[in-house]
Amino acid sequence: MARQVNMHEAKTHFSKLAEAVEAGEEIVIARAGKPVMRLVKVDEVQQEIVPGFGNDVFAAWDDATWSRLDREFNDLFKG
């Protein structure tokens, strides 16, 4: 179970909270008793995907691939 701390405590004791997270503890930060964010240990840094980079690495996509990507992109915004 995660430990919940208020915003002021998180600001004041951030280094100690970071050590707890590094040790595997999950910390929830709350504002006025309502959870607003979670501190968790990052196991693996995800590489940021930057549009346009690597264009010379990939072969040109055909129409079917573009259509599939358009559908997947549009699905991201459907509720």
SULQUIQUI-V314842 format. One record per residue. N is the residue number from 1. NEAR is the number of other ideal C-beta (glycine too) atoms within 12 Angstrom. D_LAST is the distance of its C-alpha to the last C-alpha in Angstrom with 2 decimals. Layout:
N,NEAR,D_LAST
N,NEAR,D_LAST
This chain:
1,7,30.38
2,19,29.48
3,24,31.83
4,23,30.47
5,29,32.24
6,22,31.93
7,22,31.33
8,13,35.07
9,18,36.14
10,27,33.73
11,14,35.16
12,13,38.71
13,20,38.56
14,18,36.08
15,12,38.61
16,19,39.23
17,30,35.53
18,17,35.16
19,15,38.08
20,22,36.51
21,26,33.28
22,17,35.47
23,15,37.18
24,14,33.92
25,21,33.05
26,21,29.54
27,32,29.59
28,26,27.07
29,29,27.69
30,21,27.25
31,17,27.73
32,10,29.50
33,12,28.91
34,12,25.10
35,20,23.88
36,17,22.28
37,19,22.84
38,19,24.36
39,29,27.27
40,20,27.54
41,18,29.90
42,10,28.81
43,9,30.17
44,6,29.50
45,7,28.72
46,7,26.01
47,8,27.14
48,7,25.22
49,8,24.17
50,8,25.52
51,9,24.74
52,9,28.05
53,11,30.05
54,11,31.53
55,11,31.46
56,8,35.04
57,8,34.23
58,10,31.83
59,9,32.85
60,10,31.36
61,13,28.28
62,10,28.63
63,10,26.48
64,10,24.85
65,14,23.77
66,13,22.38
67,13,20.43
68,14,18.96
69,16,18.12
70,15,16.50
71,14,14.21
72,13,13.44
73,13,12.91
74,11,10.56
75,11,8.47
76,10,8.28
77,9,6.39
78,8,3.80
79,4,0.00
